[in-house]
Every structure is written in C-alpha cells, then in structure tokens.
C-alpha cells in the first residue's frame, strides 16, 4: 500500500477536516495524493480558498499541496487509504456520542474496495473501532476484514494553539489489524512524522492509550482544583503552595483551573462508559470529573460571597468575564467551561458581560445563547479573567481599575498576574 501511495497510483482520504483532520491532510498532501472530505460545504469552500475555518493554519499551509477538498462522499470511492478524524463528543448526559464516527464509517464502507485500508484517529473507548465501526464497514461494503481490507487505529495528538509541537513533531502511535497492516500504516505516517512512530501491539491498546492520556491530566487537575477549594477556606494561596511543593524533585506541577474543550473534559467519559458496560463502576475517574465539572459553580458562589462581604447585592452588580474559548489563543469554544461559569453567575442575577479576542460572537450565540459585548464598560463590580490569552498577560492593575467602579474584585482564574501590593482592588485566584 505505502509504495503505491508514494507513487501516487493510489490516494489517501481524510474524513473530517477540523483541528485534527485538516493539518493531517495538508501534511500528507506534501507527499501523497489526498482527498479531504468534510460534510460542511461552507468549510470546504473556505479551504479551497486557502482559509482554515478553525483559524489555526496560515494560508501558506495550503500552498503546493496535492489535495482535493470536497463535501461529496462519492469522491471517497477514488481513495484507497481512508483516515477518519471526525469529532467524538459526549451528549448532555455525558454519554459518548458516536454519531459522527458511525456516519463516517458508513460513508467509508460504501466507498471501500478490496485492498483498501481504514484508519481511525477519532478518540473512542477501547474496542470501539473493532466492535462498533468494523461491522458498519463490512456491512456497507460486503467485504471482510483481513480477507479484503485492513483496519488500523492511530490516535490524534493535535494540540490546538501550539505552534511549537506541530503534527510532524509529535510522536505517533499506530496500530493495525495484523502485522502487515501495522507496518504499512507505520510507513505511511512515518513519511510525515519526524518525531517517530510507536507501534502498539493492538488496536485496543492504541485506543486505550489515547483515553488515558487525557484522563490522567483530568485527574491531576481535579486534585489541584480540590486543593484550591480547601486552601481557599484556609486562607492559603494555592499557587504559592504549588510553587513550594514543586521544589521537590518528583512533585508533578499541575495548576487549578477550568477544564473544558473536546479532549480532557470529554475523553474520561469514554473510558468510564466502557468500564460500566463491562460491569465495573469507576470511582476515581468520575470523582475527578465531578470536581472539575463543579468548578464554575464554586467560582460563581465565591464571587457572590465576596460581593456580599463588600455590602453589594449580587443581583445589582455588573461583571466582566474575559475569555470564552476553552483554552488560550484559540478560537475553539466547544465544551467551554467559561460558558458554564457565565451561566452560574447569571443564576445570582448578575449582569454578565463577556469578551474574547478569538471567539466568534455568532458561534457563541448559537452554541450557548450568550452574547460577546462589542465594548467594555468602565463600571464593573468584578472582572473574571478566565482564559490566559496572550492579549491579557500584560494587563496591569491600573487597567483593571480603569474598567471597574469602587471596591472592585479581580478574579484571576488562571493565576496570570502577581498579587497586587496595594488593596484598592480585591484580588483572588484559584
């Protein structure tokens, strides 16, 4: 397979052109002939013009690439090595939503031919590729795994907003349905990945490796979030405690904060879902999720308490929330815990304004029914800096005084700023 792809006798398809699929497709298109498929025709038109709808890539990233962008699933019949990179979120009940990956499996299954390869990059629970996706591929195509086509799984490791660890510089895990599949898949990815290829022993091992990468981070952050709640009651600065503890050589330095996005805040639910299917009720993982999901309510309650201590009725206050995206320096608002924070503040009848230099006002309105303000006022009772965007890092206390009224509160959720020396503004951080 690798050699025919390299000779451009056969074609690679990438299904799903979001944060994961688009940079992957463009990287592959430096060496192979590629079909980039996405259901969203509007996004496809932008890509044809050299525009990344996710605002991660410059227009130069599209130049000189052997790639056809299309929203027509029929075009997949012209490909022989299919890579599925569609979103795998959870629903409102925290249950894995596999609609996109199962739909993509149907599209690929209808295009599948003898000798083809199908590789999944979407984050799933262990067993999903072979137990949920494979039957669809076989059912739609009438072909059989091993006898007619090969299967693989290679978990994505894209880090949105990271200009240093780009796709080529991140070690890539690959797995295959048999030894031949493993080697051919490794060779294809090895053409673009300079950081190296790790061959997992099975597809399930590769799937499990992906979900525990983020579940581990989720648990570590939940631990320091719980510490922040405890230390707040004790009147101790959590960040100072972490700095002191980090002087020990084997201390893992994590910081408290809001845990959202489409990876850390989602992937643990895929693992716990599968665990429950197998008859085991996970304790530690779900405990960490409960803590992290509860942080917006904790912060909102803390602000309400501080306002009351200052003799202010929360329902008569005006609050500015700075930052709406799920992490710094990206436009992605999916599963943003800042949205949860804003709604928690509104539960106290606070007048909440939201600003963000990256987030699309239309997307925020559509996704969360929240409004991004056009202009920042000068009479806020409190300011919450929720995301450490580059534009916020150099703001000083004088700036926050200029947009607030008497006896204001600054809640530095990400711990960006040094604690102010004077007390003209009340400073609080996790």
Secondary structure, 3 states (H helix, E strand, C coil): CHHHHHCCCCCEEEECCCCCHHHHHHHHCCCCCEEEECCCHHHHHHHHCCCCCCCCCCHHHHCCCCEEEECCHHHHHHCCEEEECCCCCECCCCCECCHHHHHHHHHHHHHCCCCCEEEECCCCCCCHHHHHHHHHHHHHHCCCECCCEEEEECCCCCCCCCCCCCHHHCCEEEEECCHHHHHHHHHHHHCCCCCCEEECCCHHHHHHHHHHHHHHHHHHHHHHHHHHHHHHHHCCCHHHHHHHHCCCCCCCCCCCCCCCCCCHHHHHHHHHHHHHHCCCCCCHHHHHHHHHHCHHHHHHHHHHHHHHHCCCCHHHCEEEEECCCCCCCCCCCCCCHHHHHHHHHHCCCCEEEEECCCCCHHHHHHHHCCCECCCCCCCEEEEEECCCCHHHCCCCHHHHHHCEEEEEEEEECCCCCCCCCCCCEEEEEC
